[in-house]
Amino acid sequence: MILKNSWVQIHKILLLPEERTGSLPPDTKKVPFEMWDKGFLMNDAKMGDVVKIITITGRIIEGTLIAVNPSYMHNYGTFIPEILEIDKMVKTSLFGGDDQ
């Protein structure tokens, strides 16, 4: 049982593929429009239940409970060697060398 006021993540399908606008690229149009959001659980629940949460900004939204104490998982993609060269070029341009 996950207790009320726990920090959780929910998931909800907002639009099915057939409900999406026709002006989307074909590969985008063939998948649902989905939402994942985090907030505080408004009632005790079990994983997989449809629940309501209060987000940090105070919105009350509903979705399927998918995680408890979710972490923030940000990344900027895989390593690209050219980025190191850009770093050197910028440092040289701004500071006169890369040993700053």
N, C-alpha and C positions, 0 to 999 in steps of 0.2 A: 504494500500500500504506500502510495506517495502522498505525503501530507500537504494540506492546504498551506499556501504561502511558499512552497518549494519553488526554486528557480528551475524552469522547465523549457523545453522546446516543443512546438507543435508543428504539424504539417496539414495543409488543406489544398485540395484541388479547386481552384477558382473558376476555371473554364475548361470544359472538355474540348478535345480537338475540333469537333464539329461545331462548337460554339464560338470558336476564334474567328477573327475577321479574315476576310478573303485577301486582304492586301499584304499578308505576311509572306515571307519566303516559304516555299513548300516544306523544307525540312523543319522549320519552326512551327508551321501550322499543323503538322501531324502529331505533335505532342501536346499534352495538357499544359495549361498555365497554372503553375503551382506556387504556393506560399509556404515559407518556413519562417517562424517567428519565435521569439523568446519572451518569457515573462513569468509572473508569479501566479501559481496555480490558485484558482479561486475556491476549489473544494477538493477534499481527498479524492484520489482516483487511482486507477491501475494503468500500467502501460498499455497503450492501444485504445484507451477510452477516448470518446469525444469529450473535450473539456473546454472550459473558458479560462482565459488568463488575462491578467492586467499587465500590459507592457510598461516599460520604463517611462514612456510618454503618457501613460494613463489610459490608453485605448483598451477596450475590452473586446477580445476576439476569441473565436472558437476554432478548434481544429483537433486533430488526432494527436494524442500525447505520444511523442517518439523518443524523448530523452530527458533525463534528470541531471541537473547541474552541467548543462552543456558548456563546452569551452568554445572560445573563439579560435577558429582555424583559418587564419589568413595566410595566403602565400601569393607570390607573384609569378608563378609558373616555374618551369625548369630552368636550369642554369644555361645562360647564353654567353659564350666566350666573348662575343663582340661587345658586350656591355663593359667588360674590363678595359677594352680599347677606348671606348667612349669616355670612361672615367679618366683615363690618362690624358686624353685630348682636352677634356674640360679643365682638369687641374692645370695642365700646361697653359691653356688659354687664360685662365683666371689668375693663377698664382705663379706662372713662370716655371713650373716643373711639378713632378709628381712626388717629391720628397717632403711635402708640407705636412 
